[in-house]
Amino acid sequence: MLSTIEAINSAVNNFIWGVPAMICIIGVGLVLSFRTRFLQIRKFPYAMKVTFGRMFKKREASDGAMTPFQAVCTALAATVGTGNIAGVAGAIAIGGPGAVFWMWISAILGMCTKFSEVTLAVHFREKNVHGDLVGGPMYYIKNGLKKHWHWLAYLFSAFGVLTVFGTGNATQVNTITTAINTALMNYHVISKDAVPTVNLVVGISLAVLIALILLGGIRRIGRVTEKLVPFMALIYIVLAVGVILFNIGHVPAVFASIIEGAFHPAAVTGGAVGSFFMSMKKGVSRGIFSNEAGLGTGSIAHACADTRKPVKQGFFGIFEVFVDTIVICTLTALVILCSQVPVSYGQAAGAELTISGFTATYGNWVSVFTAVAMCCFAFSTIIGWGLYGTRCIEFLFGSRVNKPFMLVYALVAIVGATMDLGLMWSIAETFNGLMAIPNLIAVFLLSGVVVKLVKEYFAGEGAKS
């Protein structure tokens, strides 16, 4: 039975993340880029000014909403996760160093896609029965497209509910338990026999924490993520930059291997990765898995922002992809490649490859800090995706199911902590790809609305930029 599920999932996964996904994700990104005249490059300095510049302005959000900074932190909480650590390692191992180049390309186009998703989510959002702001792909499909397209909104929501348990919860909890076990065993605090007990304790503790935060409502989610995200990103960036500085002599050769590996992977990987398409596929799929541009999920958090300016909030989408992929994913890749730890090209790898890059430079003590960073990354992803799942199930069945869903979602943490999740990682990636399809169709059909909103914004408030 298990082998049948694996075979079906593998076939669907290969199809979704094969040529169709490349055409859809890159194609829609290109269409949006051309229609907005490459806004993500043309207005990049302005995007940094209105995002980074606004982040440190203290303000309170109205009831049922988040501040724009809390919204971006919640979206970043969901995107900056294990994809940045384990995902990048996997992309390099299976696609070679060239996968990093294709990650950059997907990020440049993804900036415009995410900008469009966020802009549409804020423009077409509505208030639910509790007075909370709700939005995202299902709402811009419902409120922006004609009735014969509304089935896409239900399809997106259904895939969203199925995705959150794997991508957003169980696989993240599994990463937390792995990080804790590695750190504790490195310092001989626990033996191998104690691992199942530790995992169960961690799973129950996480389930309680998740339930408390999600049941506390939108404002509590915002308050947790605005503190957790800057802290975890700073720890990770400082440690990664340190590895690069210690190995600064290897940096030119590493960048050369990334560029050459993008077009001639066999030359860099010794023939283990010979396919140009495999390098491209792994780079793009892991890039999307990390920054979620094209999935539409991040726009669900941005729709909660206490703002009346869709385009201004849209610039946070550009900022988000830049931080997630261009900054954090690139640092992870450089940690692995600059530290010159052995990479078994052509074979799957995960967080342990990234951790070995840190320990090769700093020594074993750094495993404590990497464990803390990974736990923060994974936990923040669980909270962000908890909000996404709640909005998806609310769209399908109404707000009365929100609290039961949150409790079930919290309990899944125990499953993630105590079971082997090899197959779940793969199934999660498949559902991630399935979510992208209805969203990309909607963003493509609504690209004219994005262009109109951008023109109006730069004719008014943005005219001075």
C-alpha positions in Angstrom: 0.0 0.0 0.0 2.8 2.4 1.0 4.8 1.7 -2.1 1.6 2.4 -4.3 1.2 5.8 -2.5 4.9 6.5 -3.1 4.6 5.6 -6.8 1.5 7.7 -7.3 2.9 10.7 -5.5 6.2 10.4 -7.3 4.4 10.4 -10.7 2.2 13.4 -9.8 5.2 15.3 -8.2 7.4 14.8 -11.3 4.6 16.1 -13.5 3.8 19.1 -11.4 7.4 20.1 -10.7 8.4 19.2 -14.2 7.8 21.2 -17.4 4.3 22.4 -16.5 5.5 24.1 -13.3 8.5 25.6 -15.0 6.2 27.1 -17.8 3.5 28.3 -15.3 5.8 29.8 -12.6 8.4 31.3 -14.9 5.8 32.2 -17.6 3.4 34.1 -15.2 6.4 35.8 -13.6 7.6 37.0 -17.0 4.1 38.1 -18.1 3.7 40.2 -14.9 7.3 41.5 -15.1 6.7 42.7 -18.7 3.3 44.1 -18.0 4.6 46.1 -15.0 7.8 47.0 -16.9 10.0 45.0 -14.5 8.7 46.9 -11.5 10.7 44.7 -9.1 14.0 45.9 -10.7 12.9 49.4 -11.7 11.4 50.3 -8.4 13.7 48.1 -6.2 15.2 51.1 -4.2 11.7 52.5 -3.7 10.5 49.1 -2.5 13.2 48.9 0.1 12.5 52.5 1.2 8.7 51.9 1.8 9.2 48.5 3.4 12.5 48.6 5.4 11.9 52.2 6.2 8.4 51.6 7.6 9.3 48.6 9.6 10.5 50.4 12.7 7.6 52.8 12.9 5.7 51.8 16.0 1.9 51.7 15.6 -1.1 49.8 16.7 -3.4 47.9 14.4 -7.2 48.2 14.6 -9.1 45.2 15.9 -9.1 42.2 13.6 -6.0 43.4 11.8 -2.2 43.4 12.0 0.2 46.3 11.5 1.9 46.1 8.0 5.1 45.0 9.8 3.3 42.2 11.7 1.8 41.1 8.4 5.2 40.9 6.6 6.6 39.1 9.7 3.8 36.6 9.6 4.3 36.0 5.9 8.1 35.8 6.4 7.5 33.5 9.4 5.9 31.0 7.0 8.4 31.5 4.2 11.7 31.6 6.1 11.7 28.1 7.3 13.4 24.8 6.8 13.3 25.4 3.0 16.1 27.9 3.6 18.2 25.3 5.4 17.2 21.8 4.3 15.7 22.9 0.9 18.8 24.7 -0.3 21.0 21.8 0.8 18.8 19.4 -1.2 18.8 21.6 -4.3 22.6 21.7 -4.3 23.0 18.0 -3.7 20.5 16.9 -6.4 20.9 19.8 -8.9 24.5 20.8 -8.3 25.8 24.3 -7.4 24.0 25.6 -10.6 20.7 25.1 -8.9 21.5 28.3 -6.8 21.6 30.3 -10.1 18.1 29.1 -11.1 17.0 29.9 -7.5 18.1 33.5 -8.1 16.3 33.7 -11.5 13.1 32.3 -10.0 13.4 34.9 -7.1 13.8 37.8 -9.5 10.6 36.8 -11.3 9.0 35.7 -8.0 9.4 39.2 -6.6 6.9 40.5 -9.2 4.6 37.5 -8.8 4.5 38.0 -5.0 4.1 41.8 -5.4 1.0 41.1 -7.6 -0.4 38.5 -5.2 -0.1 40.8 -2.1 -1.6 43.8 -4.1 -4.6 41.8 -5.2 -5.1 40.2 -1.8 -5.4 43.7 -0.1 -7.5 45.1 -2.9 -10.1 42.3 -3.0 -10.2 41.4 0.7 -13.3 41.5 2.9 -14.3 41.3 6.6 -15.6 38.1 8.1 -18.4 37.8 10.7 -16.0 38.5 13.5 -14.8 41.7 11.9 -11.4 40.3 11.0 -9.8 41.2 7.6 -9.6 38.1 5.4 -8.1 37.8 1.9 -5.8 35.8 -0.3 -6.1 33.8 -3.6 -9.6 32.5 -2.8 -10.9 36.0 -2.2 -9.3 37.7 -5.2 -10.7 34.8 -7.3 -14.2 35.2 -5.8 -14.2 39.1 -5.8 -12.1 39.7 -8.9 -13.1 37.1 -11.5 -16.4 36.1 -13.0 -18.5 33.3 -11.5 -17.4 30.6 -13.9 -13.9 30.9 -12.4 -15.0 30.6 -8.7 -14.3 26.8 -8.6 -10.6 27.8 -8.6 -11.1 29.5 -5.2 -12.5 26.3 -3.7 -9.8 24.2 -5.3 -7.1 26.5 -3.9 -8.7 26.3 -0.4 -9.0 22.5 -0.5 -5.3 22.1 -1.5 -4.4 24.7 1.1 -6.1 22.7 3.9 -4.3 19.5 2.8 -0.9 21.2 2.4 -0.8 22.9 5.9 -0.7 19.6 7.8 2.4 18.4 6.0 4.3 21.5 4.7 3.3 23.8 7.5 3.3 21.5 10.5 4.5 17.8 10.6 7.6 18.3 8.5 8.5 21.4 10.4 8.1 19.7 13.8 10.2 16.8 12.5 13.0 19.4 11.7 12.7 20.8 15.3 13.0 17.3 16.9 16.0 16.4 14.6 17.8 19.7 15.6 17.1 19.2 19.3 18.2 15.5 19.2 21.4 16.3 17.3 22.4 19.1 19.8 21.6 17.0 22.9 23.4 13.9 21.6 26.5 15.9 20.5 26.9 17.0 24.1 26.0 13.5 25.5 22.9 14.9 27.4 20.8 12.0 26.1 21.4 8.5 24.6 19.9 7.2 21.5 17.4 5.2 23.5 16.0 8.4 25.0 15.2 9.9 21.6 11.6 8.7 21.3 10.7 10.0 24.8 12.3 13.4 24.0 10.4 13.5 20.7 7.1 12.9 22.5 7.7 15.6 25.1 8.7 18.1 22.3 5.6 17.2 20.3 3.2 17.7 23.2 4.9 21.0 24.2 4.7 22.3 20.7 1.1 21.3 20.3 0.2 23.3 23.5 2.2 26.3 22.3 0.7 26.3 18.8 -2.9 26.0 20.2 -2.3 28.9 22.6 -0.9 31.2 19.9 -3.5 30.4 17.2 -6.5 30.4 19.5 -5.3 33.8 20.7 -6.4 35.3 17.4 -4.8 37.5 14.7 -3.2 40.0 17.0 -1.4 37.4 19.1 -0.1 35.7 15.9 1.2 39.2 14.8 2.8 39.9 18.2 4.6 36.5 18.2 5.9 36.7 14.7 7.2 40.3 14.9 9.5 39.3 17.7 10.5 35.8 16.5 11.3 36.6 12.8 13.9 39.4 13.2 15.6 37.4 16.1 15.9 34.2 14.1 17.0 35.8 10.9 19.7 37.9 12.7 21.2 34.8 14.4 21.3 32.9 11.2 22.7 35.7 9.0 25.5 36.5 11.5 26.6 32.9 11.7 26.5 32.4 7.9 28.4 35.6 7.2 31.0 34.4 9.7 31.5 31.2 7.7 31.9 33.1 4.5 34.5 35.5 6.0 36.5 32.6 7.4 36.5 31.0 3.9 36.7 34.3 1.9 39.4 32.8 -0.4 37.0 30.2 -1.7 34.2 32.7 -2.6 35.3 33.5 -6.3 35.6 29.8 -7.1 32.2 29.1 -5.5 30.5 31.8 -7.6 32.2 30.5 -10.7 30.9 26.9 -9.9 27.4 28.3 -9.5 27.4 30.1 -12.9 29.2 27.2 -14.7 27.0 24.6 -13.0 23.8 26.3 -14.1 24.6 25.5 -17.8 27.1 22.7 -17.6 26.3 20.8 -14.3 28.4 17.7 -15.2 31.6 19.8 -15.4 31.1 20.9 -11.7 29.6 17.7 -10.2 32.0 15.3 -11.9 29.1 13.9 -14.0 26.9 13.0 -11.0 24.5 15.7 -12.1 24.6 15.8 -15.8 21.2 17.3 -16.7 20.8 21.0 -17.2 17.1 20.6 -16.7 17.6 18.8 -13.3 19.7 21.7 -12.1 17.0 24.2 -13.3 14.1 22.2 -11.9 15.7 21.8 -8.4 16.6 25.5 -8.3 13.2 26.7 -9.3 11.2 24.2 -7.2 13.2 24.7 -4.0 13.2 28.5 -4.6 9.4 28.5 -4.8 9.2 26.0 -1.8 11.2 28.6 0.1 9.8 32.0 -0.9 6.2 30.8 -1.9 6.0 33.2 -4.8 3.3 31.7 -7.1 1.6 29.8 -4.3 -0.4 32.8 -3.1 -0.1 31.8 0.5 1.9 34.8 1.8 -0.9 37.1 0.5 -3.3 35.6 3.1 -1.2 37.2 5.9 -0.8 40.5 4.0 -4.5 40.8 3.6 -4.7 41.2 7.4 -2.6 44.3 7.3 -4.2 47.5 8.6 -3.6 49.5 5.4 -5.7 51.1 2.7 -2.9 51.0 0.0 -2.7 47.7 -1.8 0.3 48.7 -3.9 2.3 49.9 -0.9 1.7 46.6 0.9 2.6 44.9 -2.4 6.2 46.2 -2.1 6.5 44.0 1.1 6.1 41.0 -1.3 9.2 42.2 -3.2 11.1 42.7 0.1 10.0 39.3 1.4 11.3 37.3 -1.6 14.5 39.3 -1.6 15.2 38.5 2.1 14.1 34.9 1.9 15.9 33.8 -1.3 18.4 36.4 -2.4 19.8 36.9 1.1 19.1 33.8 3.3 19.0 31.0 0.7 22.2 32.5 -0.9 23.9 32.6 2.5 23.0 28.9 3.1 24.4 27.9 -0.3 27.6 29.8 0.4 27.9 28.1 3.8 27.8 24.7 2.2 30.0 25.5 -0.8 32.6 27.8 0.9 33.2 25.5 3.8 34.1 22.8 1.3 32.3 20.0 3.2 31.9 16.9 1.0 28.6 17.0 -1.1 27.4 13.6 -2.5 26.0 15.0 -5.7 23.0 13.2 -7.1 21.9 12.0 -3.7 19.3 13.6 -1.5 20.5 15.8 1.4 18.9 17.9 4.1 19.7 20.1 7.0 22.6 18.0 8.1 24.6 19.2 5.1 24.0 22.8 6.0 24.9 22.1 9.7 28.1 20.3 8.6 29.1 23.6 6.8 28.8 25.5 10.1 30.5 22.9 12.2 33.4 22.5 9.7 34.1 26.2 10.3 33.2 26.8 13.9 33.5 23.4 15.5 30.8 21.3 17.3 29.7 24.0 19.7 27.9 25.8 16.9 25.4 23.0 16.6 23.6 24.5 19.6 23.1 27.8 17.8 22.1 26.1 14.5 19.6 24.0 16.5 18.1 27.2 18.0 17.9 28.9 14.6 16.3 25.8 13.0 13.8 25.5 15.8 12.9 29.2 15.4 12.6 28.9 11.6 10.4 25.8 11.8 8.2 27.1 14.7 7.6 30.4 12.9 6.6 28.5 9.8 4.1 26.4 11.8 2.4 29.6 13.1 2.3 31.3 9.7 0.8 28.2 8.0 -1.7 27.8 10.9 -3.1 31.1 9.9 -3.2 30.1 6.2 -5.0 26.8 6.9 -7.5 28.6 9.1 -8.4 31.1 6.3 -8.7 28.2 3.8 -11.0 26.1 5.9 -13.0 29.2 6.8 -13.6 30.0 3.2 -14.8 26.4 2.6 -17.0 25.9 5.7 -17.4 29.2 7.5 -15.8 30.5 10.7 -17.5 28.1 13.0 -14.9 25.4 12.1 -11.9 27.7 12.8 -11.3 26.7 16.5 -11.8 22.9 15.9 -9.3 23.1 12.9 -6.7 25.0 15.1 -6.9 22.2 17.7 -6.5 19.5 15.1 -3.6 21.4 13.5 -1.9 21.8 16.9 -2.3 18.0 17.6 -0.6 17.1 14.3 2.6 18.4 15.9 2.7 15.2 18.1 2.5 13.1 14.9 5.3 15.1 13.3 7.5 14.7 16.3 7.0 10.9 16.7 6.8 9.4 13.2 9.1 8.9 10.2 8.1 11.5 7.7 10.1 10.5 4.6 7.0 10.2 2.4 5.3 13.2 3.9 8.1 15.6 2.7 7.4 14.4 -0.8 3.6 14.6 -0.5 3.9 18.1 1.0 6.0 19.2 -2.0 3.3 17.8 -4.3 0.4 19.6 -2.6 2.5 22.8 -2.7 2.7 22.5 -6.4 -1.0 21.8 -6.7 -1.8 25.0 -4.8 0.1 27.0 -7.3 -2.0 26.1 -10.3 -5.4 27.8 -9.4 -3.4 30.8 -7.9 -1.2 31.3 -11.0 -4.3 31.1 -13.3 -6.0 33.8 -11.2 -3.0 36.1 -11.0 -2.5 35.8 -14.8 -6.2 36.7 -15.4 -6.0 39.6 -12.9 -2.7 41.0 -14.2 -4.6 43.9 -15.8 -6.0 44.9 -12.4 -2.4 44.9 -11.0 -1.2 47.2 -13.9 -4.1 49.5 -13.3 -3.5 49.8 -9.5 0.3 50.4 -10.1 -0.5 53.2 -12.6 -2.9 54.8 -10.2 -0.5 54.6 -7.3 2.5 56.1 -9.2 0.2 58.8 -10.5 -0.6 59.8 -6.9 1.4 59.0 -3.8 4.3 57.2 -5.6 4.7 60.1 -8.1 7.6 61.5 -6.1 9.6 58.3 -6.2 
